[in-house]
Amino acid sequence: MSGRKLIIDGVSKTFMEKRGGASTVALRDFNLSIGDGEFVCLVGSSGCGKTTLLKLVAGLEHASSGAIYIDGKPVIAPGPDRGLVFQDFALFPWRDVTGNVVFGPEVLKVPLAERLRTAERCIELVGLSGSGHKYPSELSGGMKQRVAIARALANDPEVLLMDEPFGSLDAQTRYLMQKDLLGIWNVDRKTIVFVTHSVEEAVYLAERVVVMKSGPGAVKSIYPVNLSYPRRLTDNVFIALRERITADIAEEVA
């Protein structure tokens, strides 16, 4: 980890109801620094503001107070320096795999030959070589998520934001996707901010696990994961850390 890539400085977010004037404080004074090339997982109870925070970093929402910086520049809108991967894949059904992956470079008006080369590289990186002509309806859930990751990587983002990306996959596919994501991260060393409800997944993937308060969302605890890759779910240190984090979240919920 060299230098701070992402800084979330005193960020709060309040949502106002359209009718009645009631308000909901989703985040309050959230502070976190993430290093260049670091893999960080956010965990916490439902409704603690994990997805809201990701949307703020993506520029899809605006903070009520505080600021977010990437490489020292304030985040004020979506941009190609951030790639976003959702749980529901969000692929364009009328585009084939290549067409989905080139969408970002196409919007940025990258020349056709260059964006096709980028698509080929990203499709290969996620293990889908030879599938560029297939449409989403022809793909399994795991393959669709691979395409979504390839599309996010096509703009060569500085930060990859992942919102429960493997939550809808079966257990075996989820495990394979976790391994593949670590392989991709090892090659490209993107800064990754990964939201998950699974403590086991967080400990398996992350260099640091951030536990959020139940609400309003803020940092409760940060756990460094001092285990080498690849990690074994049966390792005693792994199990002990998973249980500590689980207990921390349960305490917050209670």
N, C-alpha and C positions, 0 to 999 in steps of 0.2 A: 504494500500500500504506500503510494508516494503522493503526498499532497492531498488537499481536500477538494474533491470534485463537486460535492453537493452539500450545501449548507441550508438548513431549515432554521430560521432565526425568529424565535418568539411568535410563531404563526398561530393565529386563532381564526376560526371560521364559524360564523353564525348564519343560519338559514332562517329567513323570514317567511312565515306563512302568507300565501297570497290573500287569504281571507281571514279576518279576525285579528290580524296584527301580532299573533303569537310568534315566538322565536324559539329556535333550537340551537344550542351551542354544541357544535360537533367537535371542535378542537379548541383547546385553550392553552396558549403559551407553549406550543410544541417546539422543542429545540433538539436538533440532531445534526451532526456532521458525519459525512460518509466519504471515505477516501477514494482516490482514483483507482479503479479496478477492484474495489471491494464488493463482496457479495453480502448483503444484509437482508434478513427476513424480519417482517413485522408480524407479530402475533398479538392476540387479545380477544376478548369476548365479542360477540356479534354486536354491532352498533357502536363500537368504540372509536370509529372514525378512520379506520385503515384505508378504505377505498376513497374516502374524501381526501385524505392526505395525498394519495397517489394522483388523484385528479388535479390537485393544486400543483404538484410538481410537474405534471404533464401540461399545465396551463389551461386545462379545460374548465377550471373554476378559479376564482380570485379570492385571495385571503381577505378576511375582514380587517386583520392587522398583522404586523410582522412581514417578513420577506423571505423569499427563496432565491438562492443563487446557484448557478452552475458555472464553474470556472470563474467565479467572481462577478458574473453578469446576472442581473435580476431576471427572474422568470416572469414575463408579463403576458405570454400567449403561447399556444402550442408551437413547436418548432422541430425541425429535423434532427436536432441534437438529442431528442428524447424519443425512444421507441416504446410503444404501449402494447401489451398483450393481455387480452381479456380471457375470462373463463369460457365465454360462449363463442370463441374463435372469430366471429364477426367478419367472415370471408364474404366476398362478392360471389354469389352463386352463378352469375352469368360470365364470370371470368375463369379461365383454367388456372392451374397452379402458377405458371409463369406470369399470367396476367395479374394475378393477385399480388405476387411478389414485386413486380415492377411498378406497382401503383404509386408508391412514394417517389421514386426517381422520376416517374412520368410527370407527376404534379410539379416537381422541381425542374422540369424541362431538360432533364439529362438526355443527351443524344441516344437514339434508339440502340445502336450497337453497344454502347457502354452499359446501358441499363439491362440489356439482355445478358451481357457478360456478368454483371452483378447478380442478376437473378440466378444464373447457372451456378455461380459460386455459393450463394446463400442456400439454394436448394440442395446442393451437394453437402454443405455444412450440416444441414439438419437431417441428412440421411435419406433424401428423397430423389436421388439421381434417377433419371429416366421417367419421372412422373410429372414433368412439366406440362404435358398435354391433358392431364386429367382434370376433371371438374370436381368441386367440393362434394357433389352428390355421389361421386364414385369413391370417396375416401372414408376411412375409419375415423373415429374421434381422435385417436393419437396422431394420425396423418394430418388431419385438419389443424391440430395445434402446432405441428411441425411447420406447416405452411404459414400460420400466424406468426411464429417466431422468425421464420425466414423473411417475411414481409417487414417485420419490425427491424431486422438487421440490415435490410437493403439500403437504408439511408445512412448506414454507418454511424448510428447514434452514439453520443457520449455516455448516455444513461439508458438502461433498459428497465422499464417499469412493468411489473408482472402482477396482475390482480387475480389471485387464486387460479392460475392458468391450468392446473391439473385436477381441479376439484371435481370435474364431471367425468373423469376417466376411471375405468376400472382399476383395481389395485395393481395388477401386473403391468398394465400400460403406464400407469402413473409412475411406477418404480423405474421402468425403462426410460421414460421421459425425463425423470430426475437425473439419471445417469447421463443421458445425452446432453441435457442442459449444462451439467458440469463439464462435459467434454467440450462443448461450444465455448463456455466461459474460459476454459483453460487455453483455448486457441486465441480468442479475440480479447479476453480480459476487459470486457465491458464492465462498467459499474452497474450492478444489478440491485434493484430494490424490489423485493418479492413479498407479496402479501399472501398469507396462508392461515387457515384455521387449524392446520395440523402441526402440533409441536414436533412430532417425529420428523416430518418433512423439513421443518425449519432447522433442526439440529443436523440433519443429514446434509443440507445444502450450504448453510450460511457460515461465514466467518464470524458474524455477530448476530445474535437474536435480540430484537428489541421488543419488550413487552409493553403494551399500551394500557393505560388506565381505562376503566370501563366507560367513563364519560363524565364530563367532556374529555375527549382524547388528549392524552399527553404521554410523555415517556415516563413509565414507572420504573423499569429496570432494563439494564443492558447486560447480556451474557456473552462474553467472548467464547467461541467454540475452539478450543485448543486441541483439535484432533486432526491428524493428517488425512488426506484423501487417498483412496476411497475409504469411506467410513463404514463400519460394520454396526448394524442395528443391535447386535448382541453384545457389543463391547460394554464392559461395566461402566466406563467413564461416560459413554454415550447414554446409557440407561439412566445413570444418576443425574446427568444434566437435563435429560428429558423430563424426569420426575420433578426436579427443582422448578423448572419453568412451568410445568403443568400446575404445580401447587401454587405458584405465584399468580397465575391467571385465575385459579379457583378462589384464591384469597381475595382478589380484586372483585370478582363476581359476587362473592358472599358479602 
